Every structure is written in C-alpha cells, then in structure tokens.
Amino acid sequence: MATFKAEVQNKRADGTYNVRIRVTHNRQIRRISTNLYVTAEDLTIKSLKIKNIKILKKSENLIQKCREVCNDLDFELFDIPIDDLVAKIKNHLQGGDKFYLDFMQYTRDKASGMKKGTGDTYLSVLNSLKRFTKREKLDISEINTNFLREFERFIASEPSQRGYNRKKPRKELEAKGGRAVSKYLACIRAIHNMAKEEFNDEDRGIINIPFSPFKKYKLKPLPKTRKRALPVASIQRIIDLPYEKEIIGGRTSLFNLAKDCFVLSFALIGINSADMFHSGLAEDNIVTYNREKTESRRADGAEMCVRIEACIRHLMDKYKDDKKLFRFHRHYVNHKIFNAAINKGLKRIGRQIGINNLEFYAARHSWATIASSSAVGIDKYTVHEGLNHAADKNMKVTDIYIDKDWTVIWEANKKVLALFDWSNITTK
C-alpha cells in the first residue's frame, strides 16, 4: 500500500523550501519535487511542517492525483516496484504525454449501444477480461500480442460460467470450448478496431493508438460445429411421443413444451427460440419476422417469411396469442429463460429416444440436412435461403438484382414435411 505526505527538507540559497511529495511503498521511500515553494513563514519553527492553508490545499490536490494513479493500478499496485510507481505518478502529475483509454469502460459503453443479445456477449467477454487481469481497468496500450496469447490460454482453461456447470464439483467442471476462444478474441478485436477508428485521425496525423496487435496475433478459426442433425426416424419419434399429463393449476410440463417447440421450429424452417418468443402475429397464414441473431448485421434486416402448413395449425392454435405469434412471452421473462426451459425438456425427450444431450438447435440443423438429402432433393441455394443465412461474397451483388421468391422456400418446406406422419399432432 502506497502512502503520500507533503514535506520540505533543505533550505535553498534564496531562503525558500521546495515542497516535495514523499512516497512510501513496500517499505521504500522516494520523493517527488513539485512546483510549490514556501518560506520560513509558511512553516512551523521546530518541525518545519507546512502551516500555510493555501499550500496545504494545493499539496493535498497533488496527493489526490497520486492516489488516482494507485487506484487505477488496482491489485497491480502490490507488486509494482517503487521506481515504476513514481514514474507513473510523475507522468500523471505532468499531464501525461501518453494517450489513455480504459478498454474495459470503453467496451461497456459500446455494449450498451448494441442489440441486447450482442451486447450481452460483449459483457461476457468483459467479465472474462476482469477475471483474467484481476482488475477493473485496463489501458488499451496493454493489449499486445503477448497479452492476447495469455488471454487465449486463460479462456481455454477457465471452466464454463454456465449455471449448470457452476453447480458441479470442481473436478467435474467443463472448460470452455474452442468456440469461446474464437468468439471472445473476435470481440476484443472488434472493440480494439472501434477504438482506433474513433480516436485515430490519419488525415490529421493524430495516432493515439498506434499499435495493431492483431496483425501478429491471428484468430483461431472456429471449430467445426458438432453435427446436431437428426434423421427422419428420430424426428418422427418426437412427433409421436405421448404428452405428459398436465398438472391442473400448475406449470406447463417442460416435456410437452419442448416437444411442441421442437416440432414448431422444424416445421417453420428452423425458427429460433428468440424469434418464436418475439415475433409478431401471423397474417394470411404467413409468419414474417426479422431474425434476432443477425437482424442488426444485415442490410435486409434478416427478414424471413414462412407459410404455416396445415400439419402444424393445431400447434399454432395451442399457443396463439393476441399480441404476438405465440404466448410464450406471457410465461417467461425473456427468450433466454424460455430457451433454457425448452432445452431442459429436450434432455428428457433425448433420453426417451436415445439421443444424448438433445438441443433445440437440432431442429434447424435437421431441417437443412433433410431438405438437402436425396429423399427431398432441395438444392443447396434454396436451403441456404430457407435458413435465412446471409449471402456469401459471390452472391451479394447478384442478390441486389433478384427479388426473393418466398414460394420456392415454402414449397421446399412442404416437401420436407410431407415425409412425416402428423396424425398424432393434427388429431389432438
């Protein structure tokens, strides 16, 4: 812990004394000269303590600035050598010739202006950064190639922060996967680039952030997604599963909810739980929504239109609402809790049909796989459009001239759904 005190020692030739700040840190002492000078009249006679109120106030202001440096260092203060600490204090007292940007606060500010889901991802990265540095502040100049490599190793070895993982014994904790490493470092790069764009002005020769650590540090490619598609037979088994008996006056069975939502997602061309939660009312038997995950990143707003086929109209009516497509928003605080409830029910369904760790996203993967299979024979471009993926670089220009024909996608979906027996749903 560093302490500071204003003092005078040796009398100068002109009869004045220079006020210096005594720095005590780790049982070592250094002194910093200031621009304050006092005479004998400003001091007590015996102990030479400062008694001039005006000088005392100015000295206290300087000491407060010294403390600011210590506060910014957080836990690093305990290990920093006293000479390094004094150098930082001098630089701060002199106004500093070095640009400073708290990367953590900057990330927090940027995340607040993002869409909820995207912003939450950046806040997760920020929390991971805090655990890594064990600090609340981080100067952007500290982010170099070595820092990124160390952070990468930290992410890869740190246990997942998911709720279910935190409940396990320490030796059973699951580490974050390779996707977290790629995703977190991509977020760091994005924020770093935003800062350079905002605080550098190359036209005027103002380069506050001259370093580019991502030129040397290369992001690891995303690992291949685990195959989650189910065969036709497994989808049929889910359709045919008997419902649990609902408790009168109690909550909806998560088993029943998971079954219905999985089937609805599959039959609506892989609609995500977030879109099921937020989408507005259907019109003329058409569900129109902007895909939550990519809406803000797409020029077309990631618009999607799906025709409701007869085989799921009973399910659509079962969960209908007067304000939104489904009434799930009335029972769950947000789409994340809704999604967690579905996946909890799907684990039980998975155990019944022999599929380990069945997840909601499998409905989307399954639709794409079955649609492109020889049994249906839908071309890859139509499957791509049906999943509402962004056009690749080769197709972006072409897409400017082509109006999307939703009926092609609807007919493809109709062919996929024709493979199944829907009687266990349509007759209930």
Secondary structure by P-SEA (a helix, b strand, c coil): cbbbbbbccccccccbbbbbbbbbcccbbbbbbcccccccccccccccccccaaaaaaaaaaaaaaaaaaaaaccccccccaaaaaaaaaaaaacccbbbbaaaaaaaaaaaaccaaaaaaaaaaaaaaaaaacccccccccccaaaaaaaaaaaaaccccccccccccccccccccaaaaaaaaaaaaaaaaaaaaccccccccccccccccccccccccccccccccccaaaaaaaaacccccccccccccaaaaaaaaaaaaaaacccccccccccccccccbbbbccccccccccccbbbbbbbccccaaaaaaccccccccccccccccaaaaaaaaaaaaaaaaaaacccccccaaaaaaaaaaaacccccccaaaaaaaaccccccccaaaaaaccccaaaaaaaaaaaaccccccccccc
